Structure formats: structure tokens, C-alpha cells
Amino acid sequence: MEAGRQWFELWVPHRPDQWKYPKLVFPDISLKPRFCFDKDGKTVNGNCYWIAAAKEEDVEKLLLIQGIANSKLMTQYHDLVFNNKLYAGRRRYFTQYVERYPLPDFNSSEAKEIIPIVKQLNQSNDKAEISELENRLEIKAAKSFGVEPVFSLD
């Protein structure tokens, strides 16, 4: 109370006024990237971070970020740059790390090709289709950075 915080800021500061916006939600600690798109205004748990799009024109940027952040290429980047594995191979996804992820130019043709793949992934429940879309995403993500795709992580 002395710090002037609200009840919902006692553990991790939150901005519940932003929960209503489309957002990417991702856990602090995870074996693999789990950047999930929420367009329904869900409440965000205290052990997760999020990136909100207050303007409609920024929603597709969130989808681009989701695709890049969930790629094996970015997981490899994360491991090389931050080298922060915890118990049982879990990674930390601090905001300070995620904000340093490189992104392709949003207006590039490669970025424009990633967004529809991510939209399909967000809607699909078919395992075969998801696998095929994930492979396409790896190829497009790698192409957007001018490198070879990563299909497995050792």
C-alpha cells in the first residue's frame, strides 16, 4: 500500500485495462515457446507476460511476432543469446529477452507470407495440418532472415 500499488499489482505489476485488447500471451518459464494469441479479452495469469495491440492495425504485427517467436529458429536464437536454461531444460521468457528478438520488416513480402500461416495455425485442430503449417512457418521465418530453416533442436 505504501508504494501506491493496486491489489492486482502486489506480486507482478499488471495492466488489466489492456487485457481487453488482442494480445500475445506467453509464460515466464516453459520448455518451448508458447506464444498464444488472444482476441477475446482473457485475463492474464500472474506467471505470464503479454504484448497488447491497442490499435486494430497492430493485430497483424502480433501475429508476425507470434510466428517468429514460436519458430525453432527463434528458439535457437534464444538459447544462443540468452543461455538461460533452468531445471529440466526450461527456458525463461522474460520481457527483457523477448523484446530483443529480431523481427523481419513488417512490410516485407516474407513477413506478409508468415501472417496467414499463423492465422491458420491459430484456427487448426488437425495434427497433420498443424505439422505442415509449422514446417512452412520454419521455412518462411528462416527466409525472412536469410538463413537456413531449423527443423529440429538438439
BELBEL-V809622 format. One record per residue. N is the residue number from 1. SS is DSSP state (alpha for helix, beta for strand, coil for the rest). PSI is psi in whole degrees, 0 to 359 (none if undefined). D_LAST is the distance of its C-alpha to the last C-alpha in Angstrom with 2 decimals. Layout:
# BELBEL-V809622
N&SS&PSI&D_LAST / N&SS&PSI&D_LAST
This chain:
# BELBEL-V809622
1&coil&322&47.34 / 2&coil&330&48.36 / 3&coil&355&45.45 / 4&coil&22&46.68 / 5&coil&152&43.64 / 6&coil&167&43.91 / 7&alpha&326&42.99 / 8&alpha&358&39.71 / 9&alpha&8&38.65 / 10&coil&324&39.00 / 11&coil&297&35.35 / 12&coil&127&33.41 / 13&coil&132&35.55 / 14&coil&160&35.64 / 15&coil&77&37.47 / 16&alpha&341&38.47 / 17&alpha&340&40.59 / 18&alpha&348&37.40 / 19&coil&335&36.07 / 20&coil&341&38.44 / 21&coil&157&36.67 / 22&beta&141&33.74 / 23&beta&159&30.62 / 24&beta&132&26.87 / 25&beta&136&25.99 / 26&beta&142&22.74 / 27&beta&154&22.17 / 28&coil&316&22.03 / 29&beta&130&19.26 / 30&beta&151&16.58 / 31&coil&322&13.10 / 32&coil&165&12.71 / 33&coil&137&15.35 / 34&coil&63&18.55 / 35&coil&112&21.08 / 36&beta&138&24.00 / 37&beta&130&27.18 / 38&beta&123&30.47 / 39&coil&4&33.77 / 40&coil&7&35.89 / 41&coil&32&36.43 / 42&coil&153&34.58 / 43&coil&142&34.70 / 44&coil&127&31.59 / 45&coil&155&30.60 / 46&coil&346&30.80 / 47&coil&22&27.11 / 48&beta&157&26.18 / 49&beta&167&26.73 / 50&beta&158&28.08 / 51&beta&119&29.14 / 52&beta&150&32.47 / 53&beta&99&34.26 / 54&coil&339&37.95 / 55&coil&140&38.97 / 56&alpha&323&38.50 / 57&alpha&348&37.53 / 58&alpha&354&34.43 / 59&alpha&318&32.95 / 60&alpha&332&31.28 / 61&alpha&321&29.73 / 62&alpha&319&28.13 / 63&alpha&322&26.77 / 64&alpha&313&25.31 / 65&alpha&316&23.72 / 66&alpha&313&22.37 / 67&alpha&313&20.79 / 68&alpha&314&19.22 / 69&alpha&329&18.17 / 70&coil&355&16.50 / 71&coil&154&14.57 / 72&alpha&328&10.84 / 73&alpha&313&12.33 / 74&alpha&330&14.02 / 75&alpha&319&11.19 / 76&alpha&317&9.55 / 77&alpha&313&13.19 / 78&alpha&313&13.74 / 79&alpha&320&11.15 / 80&alpha&318&12.62 / 81&alpha&321&16.16 / 82&alpha&336&16.63 / 83&coil&59&14.30 / 84&coil&36&15.71 / 85&coil&139&13.61 / 86&coil&202&16.21 / 87&alpha&141&16.68 / 88&alpha&32&14.16 / 89&alpha&14&11.47 / 90&coil&148&13.95 / 91&beta&153&14.53 / 92&beta&137&18.05 / 93&coil&55&19.37 / 94&coil&150&22.60 / 95&alpha&322&24.93 / 96&alpha&333&24.91 / 97&alpha&308&21.25 / 98&alpha&324&21.54 / 99&coil&346&24.75 / 100&coil&1&23.07 / 101&coil&132&20.71 / 102&coil&148&21.95 / 103&coil&145&23.59 / 104&coil&159&25.10 / 105&coil&126&28.88 / 106&coil&330&30.05 / 107&coil&0&32.74 / 108&coil&157&30.59 / 109&alpha&326&30.41 / 110&alpha&316&26.60 / 111&alpha&318&26.91 / 112&alpha&335&29.68 / 113&alpha&336&27.54 / 114&alpha&320&24.73 / 115&alpha&312&27.27 / 116&alpha&328&28.58 / 117&alpha&316&25.15 / 118&alpha&319&24.49 / 119&alpha&316&28.00 / 120&alpha&318&27.38 / 121&alpha&321&24.15 / 122&alpha&339&26.23 / 123&alpha&344&28.86 / 124&coil&145&27.15 / 125&coil&1&26.83 / 126&coil&118&26.14 / 127&alpha&318&22.65 / 128&alpha&316&22.93 / 129&alpha&318&24.18 / 130&alpha&315&21.50 / 131&alpha&315&18.74 / 132&alpha&318&20.74 / 133&alpha&321&21.37 / 134&alpha&321&17.77 / 135&alpha&317&17.06 / 136&alpha&319&20.22 / 137&alpha&317&19.24 / 138&alpha&317&16.01 / 139&alpha&314&18.34 / 140&alpha&320&21.05 / 141&alpha&313&19.06 / 142&alpha&316&17.72 / 143&alpha&323&21.30 / 144&alpha&339&22.77 / 145&alpha&1&21.14 / 146&coil&33&21.65 / 147&coil&174&18.06 / 148&coil&146&15.90 / 149&coil&152&14.25 / 150&coil&121&10.57 / 151&coil&344&10.14 / 152&coil&152&6.58 / 153&coil&130&3.79 / 154&coil&none&0.00
